[in-house]
C-alpha cells in the first residue's frame, strides 16, 4: 500500500483527528503548531491524518502546545455521567 493513502494504525488516525480538531478549535494553523513543537508542517499534517508515527515525546509537546494534558487524547467514548450531561463549562 502507498504510505500516503494508507493509515498504518486506526488509533493513530483517531488521535490525529483529535489533534486536528483541537488545533482548529484553538484557532491554530498547521504552521503555528509545527513551530510550537519544533517539527515540520508536513510532519504535523501526516500525524493529523494518521500517516506518521506519533512518539510519546511528540504527543506531549503537541498536548502542551494545545493546552491540554496527554490524557485528553485517551478519554474514550464513554458517555458522560447523568449529572454532567448537558452542562457547559
Secondary structure, DSSP 8 states (H G I E B T S, - for coil): --TTT--S-HHHHHHHHHHHHHHHHTT--HHHHHHHHT--HHHHHHHHTT-S---HHHHHHHHHHHTS-GGGGG--S----GGGTT---
